[in-house]
Amino acid sequence: MERKNSQKDNFGAKNRTDGQQNRPQTSSKKSTVYSGQKGGQKSSNQQGVQKPITAYHAGIKQEDRNTSFTDQRKTRVINNGRRKSDRSKKIKGGPDLVKSRHNISTRSDFTEASGRMFSPRRAKLKMISLGGMGVMNKNMMVYEYDDPNLPNGGDIIVVDCGLGFPDAEMYGIDYLIPDITYLKGERAKKIRGVLITHGHEDHIGALPHLLPDLGMPPVFATRLTAGLIEKKLSEYKLLQGFKVSVFEPEETLRLGVFRIEPFKMSHSVPQNVGYGIHTPYGLIMHIADFKLDPTPVDGWYSDLEKIKSICDKAGGALLLAMESTDILIKGHSVSSKIVEEGFNEIFNFARGRIIIAAFASQLARIQQVFDMAQKYGRKVAISGRSMQNNIEVAFNLGFLKAPPDLIINIRDVNKYPDDRVVIISTGSQAQSRSALMRMSLGEHQQIQMKESDSVVISASPIPGNEDAIYRMMDDILRMGPKVYHDKSMSVHATGHAFYDELEQVFKLVNAKYFVPIHGDYHMLIGSRDMALKNGMSQDRVFIFEDGEILEIDDKEVKLSGRRVPVGSVMVDGLGIGDIGNIVLRDRQAMAQEGLFVVIATVDRKDGHLLTSPDIISRGFVYMRESNELINGARNEVKRVFSNMRQAWNQDWKKDIKEILKEDVSNYLYRNTKRRPMVIPVVIEV
C-alpha cells in the first residue's frame, strides 16, 4: 500500500506557500520568460506573469558568481571573494529568505527558451556520490543542477569531503581520499560551495588535498567545524586569503539555484548539522551522521521540530538522503551521558594512572574526562598531535572548559603521583604510530606502561580495524594494566542512530523518495528494507553506489545508467596519488612473500659473468639455513647467461632483467611453492 504524500506526482504542479521558488507549470496561457533584464522584467512579446523558478532564474543581472541578490545589487567583498549582504534586506525576484550572510550566485543573463523557464532539453538535477555509498568512508556527495542556459552550464554544491582509512593490505598508505576527476576542469567553475556537516575526518579530512584542485571554492560550516577545518588547512599553508564561511543553524544559505536550510543534529562531535536543500524540483533532506540523544553532553539536540517545519513549508520533501551506519541494530542508541557512569566507576577504583584513548574529534568525551579529572583531583596530560590540535581549537572557540592548572605537559607526567594523573591519547583504532599504539609497543618517549595503569578504549572499532585493536589490547594486557572497552563497560556511546531512531526520522520527513547514504552496501540494503516495511514502494527507494547518477527532472526520478569516474586516491606521506595499483601490489608481494635480489656482474663487451652472482633475501628465507636453495638460484642465473651469451647485444641487454626475473621466480616456486618479489640487478664492467 503506497503512502499518502502531500506532494503531487507532477513535481512542479503544487504551489509553495512559504515563498519557495515555484517550478514551471504547463498552462494554456503564454508563460513569461525572464531575460537578462533587471528585476525580472518580462519581455514585451509576453503576456501573463509567471514567478521565476528561483531568484537565480529571475533574470537579475550580476557581475560574477559572488554577487548576492540584495536590493542594491551590490555587496561588500569579504575573504576569498565572498560577500556579506545587508541581512535586513529582502531579496527581490526570488523567495523570502531567512536573513543570511551567504548568498552566492552567478551571472544570470537568461534568454528565451521556447517559452519555458528551462532550456530546450530538460534541465537535470543530478545526485552523485564520490564517496561513502557502498563503502563507509570518503564521504562526498555532489548535487549538480545541469542547465546549459545558465552560466557555466549550471550550479554544483558538494556536501562533505572526507578521507578513508586504508585496508590492512595497503602497506604504507596513510589514508585514502576521493577521486574528484568528475569535478575538475570546466565543471569546477560550477561549484558554488562545499557544505560540511561536521568535523570528523571522514567528512573533512580530504579538504586540504582536494580544495586546490577545485579552485578553492567557498566552504561553509558551523563555528567549531570551521575551526577544525582551518587548523587543518593551515598545516598545508592554504589559509592565505581563504577563510571558511561560518553559519548558524538558524540561517539560510543561497548558493546558485540552491537554497539551503541547516538544522541541528546530535552526534559524537559538537555542532553537527543536516541540510534541507531546496532545488528547482523540490526539497532534498540530507542527513548524514546523527543520533536522537535526549541528553547530549554538549546540549546540541537533534532539531526534529525544524525538520518538520522545513518539510511542511515546502509542501513535503521530494527526497530523503539519510545515513545507514547502525540500521541493523534494533532499538535506540544510548545517550552519551551514560559514559559518565563508566568513567565514574573507573576513576573511583583506579589506583594508578588512567589512560583514555578516544577519537581526537570526540570533544564532548574529552570534556567528560576533564570533568572527571577535576572531580577526583587528577591532572590531565595529552598525547597525540591531532588530539592536541583539536583541543587547542576547541579551547580557543570556547567548546572546552577547564581550569588553567588542570592540563600538564606530557613530559611532566612522572613528576606527579600515578593516582593523580589522567592521560588522554589518540590510538583508539590502533592506528600505526598513534600514541596508544606506541605505548603498547613500548616505544612511547614519555609513557611506559605499568601494571597499575588502567587503559580505557573509549571508541567502538571501525569495521576493518578489529584485528589491529585486539592485537594492541593483547600487547597492553601482557604488560599488566587493566583494559576497559565498550564491550566490558559503558565507556563509549555511539554517535550513530539505531533502527528505531532512523525509522522515526524517516517517518517524520515522509519524503516521496528515499536514498540511503553513508554505509557499506549491506547497511544501505538494511535502510531500504526499513523504508519498504514502512510502506514506501520499491520503485521509490534508490540504492546506488559511488559513481552512479541519480537524475531528477520535472517528470521523474531515476538512475541514469551512466557512471562518473570514482575511486580511492592513496596518500603516502607527501605523495598524493603517486601510489598506484602496481606499487601497492609490489608492497603486498614483499609483505606476503618477501624479497629476493639477484646481482650479476658482467663484462660489458661480451656479457659473460665476471663473478658468481650475489643473492640477497629479505622476508623470504634465512640464507644461512638455505644454502642449497641459494646455490641453486646462483646456478640458475649462470645458466641464463650461459645460454644467452652468444646472442649478447644491445637489444638483448634490455631483456636480460625480465628473463632473469621469470626464470629465477619459476625456480624458487618449484622449490618452495612461494613467489617472492625477484629483483635482478645487472652491473656492466
Salt bridges, closest charged atoms under 4 A:
GLU2 OE2 - ARG540 NH2 3.44
ASP9 OD1 - LYS512 NZ 2.83
ASP9 OD1 - ARG540 NH2 3.08
ASP18 OD2 - ARG259 NH2 3.93
ASP64 OD2 - ARG83 NH2 3.54
ASP86 OD2 - LYS89 NZ 3.87
ASP109 OD2 - ARG107 NE 2.78
GLU144 OE2 - ARG187 NE 3.44
GLU144 OE2 - LYS190 NZ 2.56
ASP146 OD1 - ARG121 NH2 3.63
ASP146 OD2 - LYS126 NZ 3.26
ASP146 OD1 - LYS190 NZ 3.83
ASP155 OD1 - ARG192 NE 2.63
ASP160 OD2 - HIS203 ND1 2.72
GLU186 OE1 - LYS189 NZ 3.10
GLU201 OE2 - LYS232 NZ 2.84
ASP202 OD2 - HIS203 NE2 3.61
ASP202 OD2 - HIS518 NE2 3.63
GLU230 OE1 - LYS243 NZ 3.70
GLU235 OE2 - ARG385 NH2 3.48
GLU251 OE1 - ARG87 NH2 3.61
GLU251 OE2 - ARG101 NH2 2.78
GLU261 OE2 - ARG259 NH1 3.83
GLU261 OE2 - HIS278 NE2 2.63
ASP289 OD2 - HIS198 NE2 3.30
ASP289 OD2 - HIS203 NE2 3.34
ASP289 OD2 - HIS267 NE2 3.39
ASP289 OD1 - HIS518 NE2 2.85
ASP312 OD2 - LYS308 NZ 2.76
GLU323 OE1 - HIS496 ND1 3.03
GLU340 OE2 - LYS337 NZ 3.67
GLU392 OE1 - LYS231 NZ 3.50
ASP405 OD2 - LYS379 NZ 3.79
ASP412 OD1 - LYS415 NZ 3.11
ASP418 OD2 - LYS450 NZ 3.09
GLU443 OE1 - ARG433 NH1 2.87
ASP453 OD2 - ARG353 NH2 2.75
ASP475 OD1 - ARG478 NH1 3.01
ASP486 OD2 - LYS487 NZ 3.68
GLU501 OE2 - HIS332 ND1 3.76
ASP529 OD1 - ARG528 NH2 2.98
GLU548 OE2 - ARG563 NH1 3.95
GLU551 OE1 - LYS124 NZ 3.87
GLU551 OE2 - ARG562 NH2 2.49
ASP553 OD2 - ARG122 NH2 2.86
ASP553 OD2 - LYS124 NZ 2.87
ASP554 OD2 - ARG116 NH2 3.33
ASP554 OD1 - ARG122 NE 3.34
GLU556 OE2 - LYS558 NZ 3.54
ASP572 OD2 - ARG587 NH2 2.57
ASP606 OD1 - HIS608 ND1 2.59
ASP606 OD2 - ARG645 NH2 3.18
GLU636 OE2 - ARG639 NH2 2.56
GLU658 OE2 - LYS661 NZ 3.92
ASP663 OD2 - ARG639 NH2 3.17
GLU684 OE1 - LYS653 NZ 2.98
